[in-house]
Amino acid sequence: MGKRTYSTSDLSRKSGNIIADALRSPVTITQRNKPRLVILNIEDYQRLKAKADPRKAGTLGTMPEDLLLEIEHAVETFAKDDRADG
C-alpha cells in the first residue's frame, strides 16, 4: 500500500478516512501542494523515537557547569602531561 496524501482542507472533511489510513501507514498532509505534516500510528512514532539520536549540539554557554569543569580539568591534565613529555 502506497503512502497516502491529503490536503489541509481534507482534514475537516475526511478526518475519519485520514485516521484510518494513518493507522495502516503514514499519511502526508499538504498545504498549497507542499508536504507540511505526517500523521502516523503510535507504534511507528515510538519506533522512530527509539531510533532517534539522543545527542544534542550545544555551546560552552549551554553546557552544564559540572561537565564544563570536568572538561577543563581534563584539558589541564593533558597540557601538564604534554609539557612533562616535551
Jmol script that loads the backbone (N, CA, C; Angstrom):
load data "model"
ATOM      1  N   MET A   1       0.846  -1.188   0.000  1.00  0.00           N
ATOM      2  CA  MET A   1       0.000   0.000   0.000  1.00  0.00           C
ATOM      3  C   MET A   1       0.882   1.238   0.000  1.00  0.00           C
ATOM      4  N   GLY A   2       0.646   2.194  -0.908  1.00  0.00           N
ATOM      5  CA  GLY A   2       1.452   3.400  -1.017  1.00  0.00           C
ATOM      6  C   GLY A   2       1.099   4.429   0.032  1.00  0.00           C
ATOM      7  N   LYS A   3       1.970   5.379   0.156  1.00  0.00           N
ATOM      8  CA  LYS A   3       1.730   6.448   1.126  1.00  0.00           C
ATOM      9  C   LYS A   3       0.610   7.342   0.628  1.00  0.00           C
ATOM     10  N   ARG A   4      -0.345   7.636   1.515  1.00  0.00           N
ATOM     11  CA  ARG A   4      -1.490   8.476   1.165  1.00  0.00           C
ATOM     12  C   ARG A   4      -1.166   9.932   1.429  1.00  0.00           C
ATOM     13  N   THR A   5      -1.749  10.813   0.610  1.00  0.00           N
ATOM     14  CA  THR A   5      -1.559  12.251   0.756  1.00  0.00           C
ATOM     15  C   THR A   5      -2.905  12.941   0.756  1.00  0.00           C
ATOM     16  N   TYR A   6      -3.068  13.864   1.700  1.00  0.00           N
ATOM     17  CA  TYR A   6      -4.285  14.672   1.796  1.00  0.00           C
ATOM     18  C   TYR A   6      -3.877  16.131   1.949  1.00  0.00           C
ATOM     19  N   SER A   7      -4.792  17.024   1.596  1.00  0.00           N
ATOM     20  CA  SER A   7      -4.547  18.454   1.791  1.00  0.00           C
ATOM     21  C   SER A   7      -5.058  18.873   3.169  1.00  0.00           C
ATOM     22  N   THR A   8      -4.653  20.061   3.600  1.00  0.00           N
ATOM     23  CA  THR A   8      -5.136  20.557   4.896  1.00  0.00           C
ATOM     24  C   THR A   8      -6.650  20.747   4.873  1.00  0.00           C
ATOM     25  N   SER A   9      -7.213  21.083   3.723  1.00  0.00           N
ATOM     26  CA  SER A   9      -8.670  21.234   3.664  1.00  0.00           C
ATOM     27  C   SER A   9      -9.377  19.886   3.802  1.00  0.00           C
ATOM     28  N   ASP A  10      -8.692  18.793   3.451  1.00  0.00           N
ATOM     29  CA  ASP A  10      -9.262  17.454   3.629  1.00  0.00           C
ATOM     30  C   ASP A  10      -9.380  17.069   5.107  1.00  0.00           C
ATOM     31  N   LEU A  11      -8.575  17.691   5.950  1.00  0.00           N
ATOM     32  CA  LEU A  11      -8.570  17.312   7.369  1.00  0.00           C
ATOM     33  C   LEU A  11      -9.952  17.389   8.002  1.00  0.00           C
ATOM     34  N   SER A  12     -10.704  18.437   7.705  1.00  0.00           N
ATOM     35  CA  SER A  12     -12.032  18.563   8.319  1.00  0.00           C
ATOM     36  C   SER A  12     -13.074  17.708   7.604  1.00  0.00           C
ATOM     37  N   ARG A  13     -12.929  17.548   6.297  1.00  0.00           N
ATOM     38  CA  ARG A  13     -13.927  16.806   5.534  1.00  0.00           C
ATOM     39  C   ARG A  13     -13.735  15.298   5.557  1.00  0.00           C
ATOM     40  N   LYS A  14     -12.478  14.854   5.677  1.00  0.00           N
ATOM     41  CA  LYS A  14     -12.182  13.423   5.568  1.00  0.00           C
ATOM     42  C   LYS A  14     -11.384  12.904   6.762  1.00  0.00           C
ATOM     43  N   SER A  15     -11.593  13.474   7.922  1.00  0.00           N
ATOM     44  CA  SER A  15     -10.768  13.096   9.076  1.00  0.00           C
ATOM     45  C   SER A  15     -10.846  11.601   9.388  1.00  0.00           C
ATOM     46  N   GLY A  16     -12.009  11.007   9.261  1.00  0.00           N
ATOM     47  CA  GLY A  16     -12.155   9.567   9.520  1.00  0.00           C
ATOM     48  C   GLY A  16     -11.308   8.738   8.573  1.00  0.00           C
ATOM     49  N   ASN A  17     -11.330   9.077   7.283  1.00  0.00           N
ATOM     50  CA  ASN A  17     -10.521   8.357   6.294  1.00  0.00           C
ATOM     51  C   ASN A  17      -9.030   8.551   6.554  1.00  0.00           C
ATOM     52  N   ILE A  18      -8.660   9.782   6.919  1.00  0.00           N
ATOM     53  CA  ILE A  18      -7.251  10.084   7.175  1.00  0.00           C
ATOM     54  C   ILE A  18      -6.750   9.272   8.363  1.00  0.00           C
ATOM     55  N   ILE A  19      -7.539   9.228   9.428  1.00  0.00           N
ATOM     56  CA  ILE A  19      -7.158   8.457  10.607  1.00  0.00           C
ATOM     57  C   ILE A  19      -7.052   6.975  10.266  1.00  0.00           C
ATOM     58  N   ALA A  20      -8.012   6.458   9.542  1.00  0.00           N
ATOM     59  CA  ALA A  20      -7.982   5.038   9.155  1.00  0.00           C
ATOM     60  C   ALA A  20      -6.740   4.729   8.321  1.00  0.00           C
ATOM     61  N   ASP A  21      -6.417   5.603   7.383  1.00  0.00           N
ATOM     62  CA  ASP A  21      -5.217   5.408   6.558  1.00  0.00           C
ATOM     63  C   ASP A  21      -3.951   5.501   7.407  1.00  0.00           C
ATOM     64  N   ALA A  22      -3.915   6.467   8.332  1.00  0.00           N
ATOM     65  CA  ALA A  22      -2.727   6.671   9.159  1.00  0.00           C
ATOM     66  C   ALA A  22      -2.481   5.490  10.101  1.00  0.00           C
ATOM     67  N   LEU A  23      -3.523   4.776  10.470  1.00  0.00           N
ATOM     68  CA  LEU A  23      -3.343   3.591  11.309  1.00  0.00           C
ATOM     69  C   LEU A  23      -2.639   2.476  10.541  1.00  0.00           C
ATOM     70  N   ARG A  24      -2.764   2.484   9.218  1.00  0.00           N
ATOM     71  CA  ARG A  24      -2.129   1.461   8.374  1.00  0.00           C
ATOM     72  C   ARG A  24      -0.741   1.875   7.922  1.00  0.00           C
ATOM     73  N   SER A  25      -0.574   3.150   7.544  1.00  0.00           N
ATOM     74  CA  SER A  25       0.722   3.648   7.069  1.00  0.00           C
ATOM     75  C   SER A  25       0.727   5.177   7.175  1.00  0.00           C
ATOM     76  N   PRO A  26       1.921   5.776   7.226  1.00  0.00           N
ATOM     77  CA  PRO A  26       1.998   7.236   7.366  1.00  0.00           C
ATOM     78  C   PRO A  26       1.221   7.979   6.282  1.00  0.00           C
ATOM     79  N   VAL A  27       0.610   9.077   6.687  1.00  0.00           N
ATOM     80  CA  VAL A  27      -0.187   9.918   5.793  1.00  0.00           C
ATOM     81  C   VAL A  27       0.463  11.301   5.741  1.00  0.00           C
ATOM     82  N   THR A  28       0.649  11.822   4.557  1.00  0.00           N
ATOM     83  CA  THR A  28       1.208  13.154   4.386  1.00  0.00           C
ATOM     84  C   THR A  28       0.085  14.159   4.228  1.00  0.00           C
ATOM     85  N   ILE A  29       0.208  15.292   4.935  1.00  0.00           N
ATOM     86  CA  ILE A  29      -0.744  16.389   4.805  1.00  0.00           C
ATOM     87  C   ILE A  29      -0.026  17.522   4.084  1.00  0.00           C
ATOM     88  N   THR A  30      -0.632  17.985   3.004  1.00  0.00           N
ATOM     89  CA  THR A  30      -0.023  19.059   2.232  1.00  0.00           C
ATOM     90  C   THR A  30      -0.767  20.372   2.445  1.00  0.00           C
ATOM     91  N   GLN A  31      -0.044  21.456   2.261  1.00  0.00           N
ATOM     92  CA  GLN A  31      -0.632  22.796   2.302  1.00  0.00           C
ATOM     93  C   GLN A  31      -0.059  23.532   1.108  1.00  0.00           C
ATOM     94  N   ARG A  32      -0.941  24.002   0.256  1.00  0.00           N
ATOM     95  CA  ARG A  32      -0.540  24.653  -1.003  1.00  0.00           C
ATOM     96  C   ARG A  32       0.392  23.741  -1.816  1.00  0.00           C
ATOM     97  N   ASN A  33       0.032  22.475  -1.865  1.00  0.00           N
ATOM     98  CA  ASN A  33       0.747  21.442  -2.617  1.00  0.00           C
ATOM     99  C   ASN A  33       2.153  21.145  -2.109  1.00  0.00           C
ATOM    100  N   LYS A  34       2.472  21.566  -0.901  1.00  0.00           N
ATOM    101  CA  LYS A  34       3.764  21.253  -0.305  1.00  0.00           C
ATOM    102  C   LYS A  34       3.540  20.370   0.928  1.00  0.00           C
ATOM    103  N   PRO A  35       4.328  19.308   1.094  1.00  0.00           N
ATOM    104  CA  PRO A  35       4.195  18.468   2.282  1.00  0.00           C
ATOM    105  C   PRO A  35       4.471  19.293   3.539  1.00  0.00           C
ATOM    106  N   ARG A  36       3.574  19.222   4.524  1.00  0.00           N
ATOM    107  CA  ARG A  36       3.723  20.014   5.747  1.00  0.00           C
ATOM    108  C   ARG A  36       3.708  19.162   7.007  1.00  0.00           C
ATOM    109  N   LEU A  37       2.945  18.067   7.002  1.00  0.00           N
ATOM    110  CA  LEU A  37       2.797  17.218   8.186  1.00  0.00           C
ATOM    111  C   LEU A  37       2.782  15.756   7.780  1.00  0.00           C
ATOM    112  N   VAL A  38       3.099  14.903   8.751  1.00  0.00           N
ATOM    113  CA  VAL A  38       2.930  13.468   8.570  1.00  0.00           C
ATOM    114  C   VAL A  38       2.172  12.956   9.785  1.00  0.00           C
ATOM    115  N   ILE A  39       1.138  12.175   9.542  1.00  0.00           N
ATOM    116  CA  ILE A  39       0.374  11.538  10.612  1.00  0.00           C
ATOM    117  C   ILE A  39       0.692  10.050  10.547  1.00  0.00           C
ATOM    118  N   LEU A  40       1.085   9.490  11.709  1.00  0.00           N
ATOM    119  CA  LEU A  40       1.398   8.073  11.730  1.00  0.00           C
ATOM    120  C   LEU A  40       0.901   7.447  13.023  1.00  0.00           C
ATOM    121  N   ASN A  41       0.779   6.137  12.999  1.00  0.00           N
ATOM    122  CA  ASN A  41       0.270   5.445  14.182  1.00  0.00           C
ATOM    123  C   ASN A  41       1.311   5.497  15.299  1.00  0.00           C
ATOM    124  N   ILE A  42       0.857   5.277  16.518  1.00  0.00           N
ATOM    125  CA  ILE A  42       1.716   5.438  17.691  1.00  0.00           C
ATOM    126  C   ILE A  42       2.884   4.461  17.689  1.00  0.00           C
ATOM    127  N   GLU A  43       2.686   3.247  17.173  1.00  0.00           N
ATOM    128  CA  GLU A  43       3.776   2.274  17.136  1.00  0.00           C
ATOM    129  C   GLU A  43       4.910   2.755  16.238  1.00  0.00           C
ATOM    130  N   ASP A  44       4.561   3.288  15.067  1.00  0.00           N
ATOM    131  CA  ASP A  44       5.590   3.822  14.166  1.00  0.00           C
ATOM    132  C   ASP A  44       6.301   5.015  14.803  1.00  0.00           C
ATOM    133  N   TYR A  45       5.533   5.879  15.468  1.00  0.00           N
ATOM    134  CA  TYR A  45       6.114   7.040  16.133  1.00  0.00           C
ATOM    135  C   TYR A  45       7.096   6.601  17.226  1.00  0.00           C
ATOM    136  N   GLN A  46       6.689   5.654  18.051  1.00  0.00           N
ATOM    137  CA  GLN A  46       7.560   5.187  19.129  1.00  0.00           C
ATOM    138  C   GLN A  46       8.813   4.514  18.583  1.00  0.00           C
ATOM    139  N   ARG A  47       8.673   3.782  17.474  1.00  0.00           N
ATOM    140  CA  ARG A  47       9.829   3.147  16.846  1.00  0.00           C
ATOM    141  C   ARG A  47      10.814   4.208  16.345  1.00  0.00           C
ATOM    142  N   LEU A  48      10.298   5.279  15.733  1.00  0.00           N
ATOM    143  CA  LEU A  48      11.161   6.366  15.265  1.00  0.00           C
ATOM    144  C   LEU A  48      11.849   7.066  16.434  1.00  0.00           C
ATOM    145  N   LYS A  49      11.103   7.311  17.503  1.00  0.00           N
ATOM    146  CA  LYS A  49      11.683   7.966  18.673  1.00  0.00           C
ATOM    147  C   LYS A  49      12.798   7.117  19.280  1.00  0.00           C
ATOM    148  N   ALA A  50      12.604   5.812  19.303  1.00  0.00           N
ATOM    149  CA  ALA A  50      13.607   4.921  19.877  1.00  0.00           C
ATOM    150  C   ALA A  50      14.886   4.923  19.045  1.00  0.00           C
ATOM    151  N   LYS A  51      14.768   5.125  17.744  1.00  0.00           N
ATOM    152  CA  LYS A  51      15.931   5.147  16.858  1.00  0.00           C
ATOM    153  C   LYS A  51      16.607   6.514  16.808  1.00  0.00           C
ATOM    154  N   ALA A  52      15.963   7.534  17.352  1.00  0.00           N
ATOM    155  CA  ALA A  52      16.486   8.901  17.257  1.00  0.00           C
ATOM    156  C   ALA A  52      17.817   9.026  17.983  1.00  0.00           C
ATOM    157  N   ASP A  53      18.671   9.845  17.450  1.00  0.00           N
ATOM    158  CA  ASP A  53      19.978  10.112  18.041  1.00  0.00           C
ATOM    159  C   ASP A  53      19.799  11.039  19.240  1.00  0.00           C
ATOM    160  N   PRO A  54      20.142  10.596  20.441  1.00  0.00           N
ATOM    161  CA  PRO A  54      19.902  11.412  21.635  1.00  0.00           C
ATOM    162  C   PRO A  54      20.912  12.543  21.818  1.00  0.00           C
ATOM    163  N   ARG A  55      21.963  12.558  20.975  1.00  0.00           N
ATOM    164  CA  ARG A  55      22.970  13.596  21.142  1.00  0.00           C
ATOM    165  C   ARG A  55      22.403  14.952  20.747  1.00  0.00           C
ATOM    166  N   LYS A  56      22.849  15.961  21.442  1.00  0.00           N
ATOM    167  CA  LYS A  56      22.406  17.322  21.179  1.00  0.00           C
ATOM    168  C   LYS A  56      23.636  18.194  20.965  1.00  0.00           C
ATOM    169  N   ALA A  57      23.515  19.178  20.125  1.00  0.00           N
ATOM    170  CA  ALA A  57      24.592  20.151  19.936  1.00  0.00           C
ATOM    171  C   ALA A  57      24.383  21.294  20.913  1.00  0.00           C
ATOM    172  N   GLY A  58      25.451  21.872  21.357  1.00  0.00           N
ATOM    173  CA  GLY A  58      25.342  22.990  22.281  1.00  0.00           C
ATOM    174  C   GLY A  58      26.591  23.854  22.213  1.00  0.00           C
ATOM    175  N   THR A  59      26.696  24.764  23.134  1.00  0.00           N
ATOM    176  CA  THR A  59      27.856  25.640  23.230  1.00  0.00           C
ATOM    177  C   THR A  59      28.397  25.555  24.648  1.00  0.00           C
ATOM    178  N   LEU A  60      29.557  26.145  24.865  1.00  0.00           N
ATOM    179  CA  LEU A  60      30.096  26.180  26.221  1.00  0.00           C
ATOM    180  C   LEU A  60      29.139  26.900  27.157  1.00  0.00           C
ATOM    181  N   GLY A  61      28.419  27.877  26.626  1.00  0.00           N
ATOM    182  CA  GLY A  61      27.466  28.625  27.433  1.00  0.00           C
ATOM    183  C   GLY A  61      26.256  27.813  27.872  1.00  0.00           C
ATOM    184  N   THR A  62      25.909  26.781  27.110  1.00  0.00           N
ATOM    185  CA  THR A  62      24.748  25.964  27.466  1.00  0.00           C
ATOM    186  C   THR A  62      25.136  24.663  28.159  1.00  0.00           C
ATOM    187  N   MET A  63      26.455  24.421  28.270  1.00  0.00           N
ATOM    188  CA  MET A  63      26.936  23.188  28.882  1.00  0.00           C
ATOM    189  C   MET A  63      26.717  23.229  30.399  1.00  0.00           C
ATOM    190  N   PRO A  64      26.290  22.115  30.996  1.00  0.00           N
ATOM    191  CA  PRO A  64      26.155  22.073  32.456  1.00  0.00           C
ATOM    192  C   PRO A  64      27.500  22.372  33.127  1.00  0.00           C
ATOM    193  N   GLU A  65      27.461  23.102  34.214  1.00  0.00           N
ATOM    194  CA  GLU A  65      28.675  23.557  34.914  1.00  0.00           C
ATOM    195  C   GLU A  65      29.591  22.397  35.293  1.00  0.00           C
ATOM    196  N   ASP A  66      29.032  21.298  35.813  1.00  0.00           N
ATOM    197  CA  ASP A  66      29.873  20.177  36.240  1.00  0.00           C
ATOM    198  C   ASP A  66      30.601  19.534  35.060  1.00  0.00           C
ATOM    199  N   LEU A  67      29.963  19.459  33.917  1.00  0.00           N
ATOM    200  CA  LEU A  67      30.610  18.904  32.731  1.00  0.00           C
ATOM    201  C   LEU A  67      31.710  19.832  32.234  1.00  0.00           C
ATOM    202  N   LEU A  68      31.452  21.131  32.252  1.00  0.00           N
ATOM    203  CA  LEU A  68      32.460  22.107  31.836  1.00  0.00           C
ATOM    204  C   LEU A  68      33.697  22.005  32.735  1.00  0.00           C
ATOM    205  N   LEU A  69      33.499  21.901  34.042  1.00  0.00           N
ATOM    206  CA  LEU A  69      34.628  21.766  34.963  1.00  0.00           C
ATOM    207  C   LEU A  69      35.411  20.483  34.699  1.00  0.00           C
ATOM    208  N   GLU A  70      34.701  19.415  34.397  1.00  0.00           N
ATOM    209  CA  GLU A  70      35.345  18.141  34.083  1.00  0.00           C
ATOM    210  C   GLU A  70      36.212  18.252  32.834  1.00  0.00           C
ATOM    211  N   ILE A  71      35.708  18.914  31.824  1.00  0.00           N
ATOM    212  CA  ILE A  71      36.459  19.102  30.572  1.00  0.00           C
ATOM    213  C   ILE A  71      37.674  19.994  30.814  1.00  0.00           C
ATOM    214  N   GLU A  72      37.487  21.079  31.559  1.00  0.00           N
ATOM    215  CA  GLU A  72      38.611  21.969  31.860  1.00  0.00           C
ATOM    216  C   GLU A  72      39.712  21.203  32.599  1.00  0.00           C
ATOM    217  N   HIS A  73      39.321  20.364  33.554  1.00  0.00           N
ATOM    218  CA  HIS A  73      40.298  19.567  34.299  1.00  0.00           C
ATOM    219  C   HIS A  73      41.039  18.614  33.362  1.00  0.00           C
ATOM    220  N   ALA A  74      40.315  17.961  32.460  1.00  0.00           N
ATOM    221  CA  ALA A  74      40.937  17.031  31.512  1.00  0.00           C
ATOM    222  C   ALA A  74      41.925  17.755  30.606  1.00  0.00           C
ATOM    223  N   VAL A  75      41.564  18.948  30.153  1.00  0.00           N
ATOM    224  CA  VAL A  75      42.456  19.727  29.278  1.00  0.00           C
ATOM    225  C   VAL A  75      43.713  20.132  30.042  1.00  0.00           C
ATOM    226  N   GLU A  76      43.532  20.600  31.275  1.00  0.00           N
ATOM    227  CA  GLU A  76      44.690  20.987  32.099  1.00  0.00           C
ATOM    228  C   GLU A  76      45.616  19.795  32.349  1.00  0.00           C
ATOM    229  N   THR A  77      45.040  18.638  32.641  1.00  0.00           N
ATOM    230  CA  THR A  77      45.834  17.429  32.870  1.00  0.00           C
ATOM    231  C   THR A  77      46.582  17.034  31.616  1.00  0.00           C
ATOM    232  N   PHE A  78      45.924  17.091  30.482  1.00  0.00           N
ATOM    233  CA  PHE A  78      46.561  16.760  29.208  1.00  0.00           C
ATOM    234  C   PHE A  78      47.709  17.723  28.923  1.00  0.00           C
ATOM    235  N   ALA A  79      47.475  19.014  29.135  1.00  0.00           N
ATOM    236  CA  ALA A  79      48.511  20.022  28.867  1.00  0.00           C
ATOM    237  C   ALA A  79      49.701  19.817  29.797  1.00  0.00           C
ATOM    238  N   LYS A  80      49.449  19.493  31.073  1.00  0.00           N
ATOM    239  CA  LYS A  80      50.510  19.263  32.049  1.00  0.00           C
ATOM    240  C   LYS A  80      51.338  18.039  31.633  1.00  0.00           C
ATOM    241  N   ASP A  81      50.667  16.945  31.227  1.00  0.00           N
ATOM    242  CA  ASP A  81      51.355  15.743  30.781  1.00  0.00           C
ATOM    243  C   ASP A  81      52.150  16.003  29.518  1.00  0.00           C
ATOM    244  N   ASP A  82      51.605  16.810  28.629  1.00  0.00           N
ATOM    245  CA  ASP A  82      52.272  17.134  27.364  1.00  0.00           C
ATOM    246  C   ASP A  82      53.544  17.940  27.627  1.00  0.00           C
ATOM    247  N   ARG A  83      53.487  18.877  28.569  1.00  0.00           N
ATOM    248  CA  ARG A  83      54.674  19.683  28.914  1.00  0.00           C
ATOM    249  C   ARG A  83      55.740  18.802  29.561  1.00  0.00           C
ATOM    250  N   ALA A  84      55.312  17.843  30.365  1.00  0.00           N
ATOM    251  CA  ALA A  84      56.273  16.947  31.034  1.00  0.00           C
ATOM    252  C   ALA A  84      56.983  16.045  30.031  1.00  0.00           C
ATOM    253  N   ASP A  85      56.279  15.655  28.967  1.00  0.00           N
ATOM    254  CA  ASP A  85      56.875  14.787  27.945  1.00  0.00           C
ATOM    255  C   ASP A  85      57.809  15.545  27.011  1.00  0.00           C
ATOM    256  N   GLY A  86      57.591  16.834  26.867  1.00  0.00           N
ATOM    257  CA  GLY A  86      58.338  17.624  25.875  1.00  0.00           C
ATOM    258  C   GLY A  86      59.438  18.338  26.466  1.00  0.00           C
TER     259      GLY A  86
END
end "model"
wireframe off; spacefill off
backbone 0.3
color backbone group
